[in-house]
Amino acid sequence: MTKHIRTLLEKDFPHVEALDTGIDDDYIKRVFPRLITGSNRLYGLFLDNQLVSVAGYTIYATSYAMLGRLRSDRRFKGSGFSTELFAHVLHEAFQVEGIQWVGANTQEHNTPAQRVLEKNNLVPQTMLHGARTKDVSQLMTDAEPWNPVTDLKRKKEWVEEMYVKPGGIFPYQCFYPFPSSWDLFSDENLNSWSFYENAEKSRALIIKTDQKRYLFLHALYPWSDITSQPGLWETVTKEYQKLTVGVDEESFIWMDLTKEEAASLPENHPFELPSPWILYGIDKPQWQALEQRMYAKR
C-alpha cells in the first residue's frame, strides 16, 4: 500500500464522509467546507486512495495556530497514523509566515489524543473548565455593578497587568486559550470588548461575545477571588441581560475556570462543569531546536 499526506480539498468530501470514526453527527463532516478555507487547513493521510486519518489547524491573531480535528478511521487505529499526520500538520503550521506558537486543546479524559500531542513534543500549558450557565444570581451580593472602561489606553493598562506582564493564558475565544502576547489584543479587539473595573480600581473584568453553536457571553477574570468580589456577578448579569434582549437563539454565560477556581465555588453554584480541557503547546524557538536536533541525528 502507498501512503501519502496532502491538503484536503472540496473534492475530498466523499473521503471524509466515508471515515468510520464512531462519532455520531461529527461536526467536521457538517462544516467541512469551512475547515479547508480562510484561516483553516485540513490534511489527510491516505493509504492508496483511502483516507484513514485527518487533522488540521486554524490561525488566530496572525501568530498562533491551533491544531485539531484529529480523526482516524477505527479500522486503522493503533497504526501510528495519527501521530505521523499530526507531526506533518505541526510542521506545516510553523511554515505559515508569522506563526510563533502552535498548540492543541484536548479534554482531560482523552488520553489517546494526549499521547499523540506528547509524542510530537507539545507540553501542557494549563487546564481549564469551560464553565457555563444562564443564571449567576445566587452568586450576587446586591452590590453595584462595576464601572465601564471606555478609554483605550486604560484598557491596555489592564491587559498589561492581567495577562501580558504575568505571561498568563488568555482565553481568546471559548475553547481557544493562548499564551498571552500583544498579538491577541489588537486595538480593534480592545475597542469591541467591554471592560469594567471595580470602585477601588483593583480588579477588572473583560466581557465579549462568542458563537460556538450557541451564543456565549464570555466573561474573563484572571483572579481567583471570583466568589468574594462585590459587584462582579452583578456586572456579568447586567451584560448578559443586554445580550439576550430580542435574541431567539440559546445563549449562556461562559467563564474559563481552573480546577482550583471551580473547587472554590459554593456547593450550590449554577455552573455546568464538563471535563476540563488541557492546553498543549510549543513555541517556534523550541520547535526549531527540536527540528535541528532531529536533523543532526539523520
C-alpha positions in Angstrom: 0.0 0.0 0.0 1.2 3.5 -0.8 1.0 6.1 2.0 0.8 9.8 1.4 -0.3 13.0 3.2 -1.8 16.0 1.4 -4.0 19.0 1.9 -7.7 18.2 1.6 -9.8 20.0 -0.9 -13.6 20.3 -1.5 -13.5 17.3 -3.9 -12.3 15.2 -0.9 -15.5 15.4 1.0 -16.6 11.8 -0.1 -13.4 10.5 1.5 -14.1 12.4 4.8 -17.7 11.2 4.7 -16.5 7.6 4.4 -14.3 7.8 7.5 -15.6 5.3 10.1 -14.7 7.3 13.3 -17.5 6.1 15.5 -18.6 9.7 16.2 -22.3 10.4 15.8 -23.0 13.6 13.9 -19.3 14.5 13.6 -19.1 18.3 13.1 -16.1 18.1 10.7 -18.4 16.4 8.2 -21.1 19.0 8.8 -18.8 22.0 8.3 -16.2 20.5 6.1 -16.1 23.5 3.5 -15.3 25.9 6.3 -12.4 23.8 7.6 -10.5 24.0 4.3 -10.8 27.7 3.5 -9.7 31.1 5.0 -7.5 30.6 8.1 -8.3 26.9 8.2 -6.5 23.9 6.7 -7.2 20.2 6.8 -4.9 17.4 5.9 -5.4 13.8 5.2 -3.3 10.6 5.4 -4.2 8.2 2.7 -3.4 4.5 2.1 -3.6 4.3 -1.7 -6.9 6.1 -2.3 -8.4 5.5 1.2 -8.4 8.3 3.7 -7.5 6.9 7.1 -6.7 9.9 9.3 -7.4 13.7 9.2 -6.1 16.7 11.2 -5.8 20.4 10.6 -5.1 23.8 12.1 -6.7 27.3 12.3 -4.7 30.6 12.5 -5.6 33.1 15.2 -4.3 36.6 15.7 -1.7 36.1 12.9 0.9 34.4 15.2 -1.0 31.5 16.7 -2.1 28.2 15.2 -4.4 25.7 17.0 -4.2 22.1 15.8 -7.2 19.9 16.0 -9.9 18.0 14.1 -7.9 14.8 14.6 -10.0 11.9 13.4 -9.0 8.3 12.5 -10.8 5.5 10.8 -11.4 2.9 13.6 -10.2 0.1 11.3 -6.7 1.6 11.3 -6.3 2.8 14.9 -3.1 1.7 16.6 -1.1 2.0 13.4 0.6 5.3 14.4 -1.1 7.3 11.6 -2.5 9.9 13.9 0.9 10.7 15.3 2.5 10.8 11.9 -0.2 13.1 10.5 -0.1 15.4 13.5 3.7 15.8 13.0 3.1 16.8 9.4 0.4 19.3 10.4 2.6 20.8 13.1 5.4 21.3 10.6 3.0 22.9 8.1 1.6 25.3 10.7 5.1 26.6 11.5 5.7 27.2 7.8 2.9 29.9 7.9 4.5 33.3 7.9 4.3 34.9 11.4 3.4 31.8 13.4 5.2 31.9 16.7 3.2 29.3 18.8 1.3 26.2 17.9 -0.9 24.3 20.3 -3.9 22.0 20.7 -6.7 21.6 23.2 -8.0 18.3 24.4 -10.2 17.1 27.2 -8.7 15.6 30.4 -10.1 12.2 29.7 -8.9 12.0 26.1 -5.6 10.2 26.8 -5.1 8.9 23.2 -5.1 12.5 21.9 -2.7 13.5 24.7 -0.3 10.7 23.7 -0.3 12.0 20.1 0.5 15.5 21.3 3.2 14.5 23.7 4.9 12.3 21.0 5.0 15.5 19.0 6.7 17.4 21.8 3.8 19.6 22.8 3.7 20.2 26.5 0.7 21.0 28.9 0.3 24.8 29.5 -2.9 24.9 31.5 -6.1 23.1 32.3 -9.4 24.9 32.2 -13.1 24.2 32.7 -15.4 25.8 30.2 -17.9 26.7 32.9 -21.3 27.8 31.6 -24.7 28.9 33.0 -27.7 31.0 32.3 -28.1 32.5 35.7 -25.5 33.7 38.3 -28.0 35.4 40.6 -27.1 33.1 43.5 -23.5 34.4 43.4 -24.7 38.1 43.5 -24.3 40.2 46.6 -26.6 43.1 45.8 -23.6 45.3 45.2 -23.5 47.9 42.5 -22.1 46.7 39.1 -18.6 47.8 38.2 -17.8 50.9 36.2 -17.3 50.7 32.5 -13.8 51.4 31.0 -14.0 53.0 27.6 -10.6 54.6 27.2 -8.3 52.5 25.0 -5.2 53.5 27.0 -6.8 52.3 30.2 -7.9 49.0 28.6 -4.3 48.4 27.5 -3.1 49.1 31.1 -5.5 46.4 32.4 -4.4 44.0 29.7 -0.7 44.6 30.6 -1.5 43.9 34.3 -3.8 41.0 33.9 -2.2 39.0 31.1 0.8 40.3 29.3 3.1 41.1 32.2 2.4 37.9 34.2 2.6 35.9 31.0 -0.6 34.1 31.7 -3.0 32.3 29.4 -5.7 34.4 27.7 -8.9 32.8 26.6 -9.1 34.4 23.2 -12.3 32.5 22.4 -14.4 29.9 24.1 -12.4 26.6 23.7 -9.3 28.6 22.4 -6.9 29.9 25.1 -3.4 31.1 24.1 -0.3 32.2 25.9 -0.6 36.0 26.3 1.1 38.4 23.9 0.0 41.7 22.4 -0.9 40.0 19.2 -4.1 38.9 20.9 -5.0 42.4 21.9 -5.4 44.5 18.7 -7.0 47.9 19.0 -9.9 46.5 17.1 -10.4 43.8 19.6 -10.0 46.1 22.6 -12.5 48.6 21.2 -15.1 45.8 20.6 -14.6 44.2 24.0 -16.3 45.6 27.1 -14.1 46.3 30.2 -15.2 47.0 33.7 -13.3 47.9 36.8 -14.4 47.9 40.5 -14.6 51.2 42.5 -11.2 50.6 44.1 -9.7 50.0 40.6 -8.0 46.9 41.9 -9.9 44.4 39.7 -11.1 44.4 36.1 -13.4 42.2 34.0 -13.5 41.7 30.3 -16.8 40.9 28.6 -17.0 39.8 25.0 -19.4 37.6 22.9 -18.6 34.4 21.0 -20.6 32.0 18.8 -19.8 28.3 19.2 -23.0 26.6 18.2 -24.6 28.6 21.0 -24.3 32.3 21.7 -21.9 33.0 24.7 -21.3 35.9 26.9 -17.6 35.3 27.5 -16.5 36.7 30.9 -12.8 36.9 31.5 -11.5 37.4 35.0 -7.9 36.2 35.8 -8.0 36.4 39.6 -9.1 33.5 41.9 -11.4 35.5 44.1 -14.4 35.0 42.0 -16.7 34.4 45.0 -15.6 37.4 47.1 -15.7 40.4 44.7 -18.8 42.6 45.3 -20.3 43.7 42.0 -18.6 41.1 39.8 -21.6 38.9 39.2 -23.9 41.9 39.1 -21.8 43.2 36.2 -21.9 39.9 34.4 -25.7 39.6 34.9 -26.2 43.1 33.6 -24.2 42.4 30.4 -26.0 39.0 29.9 -29.4 40.6 30.1 -28.3 43.1 27.5 -27.0 40.3 25.2 -30.2 38.3 25.3 -32.7 41.1 24.6 -34.5 40.2 21.4 -32.3 37.1 20.8 -34.1 33.8 20.0 -31.1 31.5 19.9 -30.0 29.7 23.1 -27.3 31.6 25.0 -25.1 31.1 28.0 -22.6 32.8 30.3 -19.1 31.3 29.8 -16.2 31.6 32.1 -12.9 29.7 32.0 -12.0 28.3 35.4 -9.0 26.4 36.7 -9.7 23.3 38.8 -8.9 25.3 41.9 -11.3 28.1 41.0 -14.0 25.6 40.2 -13.4 23.9 43.6 -13.8 27.3 45.3 -17.4 27.8 44.0 -20.1 27.2 46.6 -21.8 23.8 46.7 -24.9 25.1 45.1 -23.1 27.0 42.3 -25.0 27.4 39.0 -22.3 26.4 36.5 -22.1 23.2 34.4 -18.5 22.0 34.7 -17.8 19.5 32.0 -14.5 17.6 31.8 -11.7 20.3 31.8 -9.6 21.0 28.7 -5.8 20.7 28.7 -4.0 23.2 26.5 -0.8 21.9 25.0 1.7 23.9 23.0 5.2 24.7 21.8 6.7 28.0 20.6 8.7 28.4 17.4 12.2 28.6 19.0 11.5 25.3 20.9 10.2 23.6 17.8 13.2 24.8 15.7 15.6 23.5 18.3 13.9 20.1 18.2 13.9 20.1 14.4 17.6 20.8 14.3 18.4 18.0 16.8 16.3 15.6 14.7 18.1 16.7 11.5 21.5 16.3 13.1 20.7 12.6 14.0 19.9 11.7 10.4 
